[in-house]
Amino acid sequence: MDALELLKQDHDKVKQMMSELEHTGDEQREKREEIFAQLKRELTIHEILEEEIIYPTFEKQTKLKEVVLEGYQEHHVVDLVLGEMMGIDADDENWSAKLSVAKENVEHHIEEEEGQMFKIARGIFDEQQLAKMGNLLASRKQELEAESDDELEGTREAA
């Protein structure tokens, strides 16, 4: 499978998790915390994959450089909001407000990648190149999924 299809699968999974979170009520604190922990982990792995493999490759292409630079910043903003959410009780009204902001940012990021970045990339990279990147992504994702949350955060900070 090519790299862009793998990233799209991640995007779909994250959107589903965010939707589930959005539909939990303040009284479902434990469920919220569980889904949120899974979401944070998925986003962390996805960001590491993009920032270690995809973005450095794409950034070398003039047509992709601007959207890649924006992608780095969008990751940063979502990380800040999710970090703030970790310090707030999941039944706090501010938690829900921050979730809405995070969701809007993630959805915007996904739309830009799938709508703009992926289309340009398909015009630049051939099927073989995208498959090779896909193999790298799949292998690295397996490694990251085996890491603990603390190890993942250390990897994320180093990326």
C-alpha positions in Angstrom: 0.0 0.0 0.0 1.3 3.4 -0.8 2.2 6.0 1.9 -0.8 8.3 1.1 -3.3 5.5 1.6 -1.7 4.6 4.9 -1.9 8.2 6.1 -5.5 8.4 5.0 -6.3 5.3 7.0 -4.8 7.0 10.0 -6.8 10.2 9.3 -10.0 8.2 9.2 -9.2 6.4 12.5 -8.4 9.7 14.2 -11.6 11.4 12.8 -13.7 8.4 14.1 -12.1 8.7 17.6 -12.7 12.4 17.7 -16.3 11.9 16.8 -16.7 9.3 19.5 -15.1 11.7 22.0 -17.3 14.5 20.9 -20.4 12.4 21.5 -19.5 11.5 25.1 -21.1 13.6 27.8 -19.5 15.2 30.8 -20.9 12.3 33.0 -18.9 9.8 31.0 -15.5 10.8 32.4 -13.9 7.4 32.4 -14.9 6.6 28.8 -13.6 10.1 27.7 -10.3 9.5 29.4 -9.9 6.1 27.8 -10.7 7.4 24.2 -8.6 10.5 24.7 -5.6 8.4 25.7 -6.0 6.3 22.6 -6.5 9.4 20.4 -3.4 11.1 21.8 -1.4 8.0 21.2 -2.7 7.7 17.6 -1.9 11.3 16.9 1.5 11.1 18.4 2.4 8.1 16.2 1.0 9.7 13.1 2.9 13.0 13.7 6.1 11.1 14.2 5.6 9.2 11.0 4.9 12.3 9.0 7.7 14.3 10.6 10.3 11.6 10.3 9.5 10.1 6.9 6.9 12.1 4.8 7.6 15.7 5.5 11.4 15.6 5.1 10.9 13.9 1.7 8.0 16.2 0.6 9.7 19.3 1.8 12.5 18.9 -0.8 9.9 19.4 -3.5 9.2 23.1 -4.2 5.5 22.5 -4.9 5.1 20.9 -1.5 7.3 22.9 0.8 4.8 25.5 1.9 2.1 23.0 2.8 4.6 20.9 4.7 5.8 23.8 6.7 2.2 24.6 7.6 1.7 20.9 8.6 4.5 21.1 11.1 2.8 24.2 12.7 -0.6 22.5 12.7 0.9 19.5 14.6 2.4 21.9 17.1 -0.9 23.7 17.7 -2.8 20.4 18.2 -0.1 19.2 20.6 -0.4 22.3 22.7 -4.2 21.9 22.9 -4.1 18.2 23.7 -1.4 18.9 26.3 -3.6 21.4 28.0 -6.5 18.9 28.0 -4.3 16.4 29.8 -4.2 18.9 32.7 -7.9 19.3 33.0 -10.6 16.9 34.3 -12.5 15.3 31.4 -15.8 16.4 32.9 -14.7 20.1 33.0 -16.5 22.3 30.5 -13.2 23.7 29.4 -12.1 20.2 28.4 -15.0 20.0 26.0 -14.2 23.4 24.6 -10.6 22.5 24.0 -11.7 19.2 22.3 -13.8 21.3 19.9 -10.8 23.4 19.1 -8.5 20.4 18.7 -11.1 18.7 16.4 -11.4 21.7 14.2 -7.6 21.9 13.8 -7.2 18.2 13.1 -10.0 18.3 10.5 -8.5 21.3 8.8 -5.1 19.6 8.8 -6.5 16.5 7.3 -8.4 18.4 4.6 -5.2 20.3 3.6 -3.2 17.1 3.5 -5.7 15.0 1.6 -6.9 17.8 -0.6 -3.7 19.7 -1.4 -0.6 17.8 -0.3 -1.7 14.3 -1.5 -2.8 15.6 -4.9 0.5 17.4 -5.5 2.5 14.4 -4.2 0.7 12.0 -6.6 1.8 14.2 -9.4 5.4 14.2 -8.3 6.1 10.7 -6.9 5.4 7.5 -8.9 3.6 4.4 -7.5 7.0 2.8 -6.7 8.2 5.7 -4.7 4.9 6.0 -2.8 5.0 2.2 -2.1 8.5 2.5 -0.8 7.5 5.3 1.5 4.5 3.2 2.5 6.7 0.3 3.5 8.9 2.7 5.6 5.8 4.1 7.3 4.4 0.6 8.0 7.6 -0.6 9.5 8.2 2.5 11.6 4.6 2.5 12.8 5.0 -1.1 14.0 8.1 0.0 16.0 6.2 3.0 17.5 3.2 1.0 18.4 5.4 -1.3 20.5 6.7 1.7 22.5 5.2 2.8 25.8 3.5 6.2 26.1 6.5 7.7 27.9 8.9 6.4 25.2 6.6 7.8 22.5 6.6 11.2 24.1 10.4 11.1 24.1 10.5 10.1 20.5 8.0 12.9 19.7 10.1 15.5 21.4 13.2 14.3 19.5 11.5 14.4 16.2 
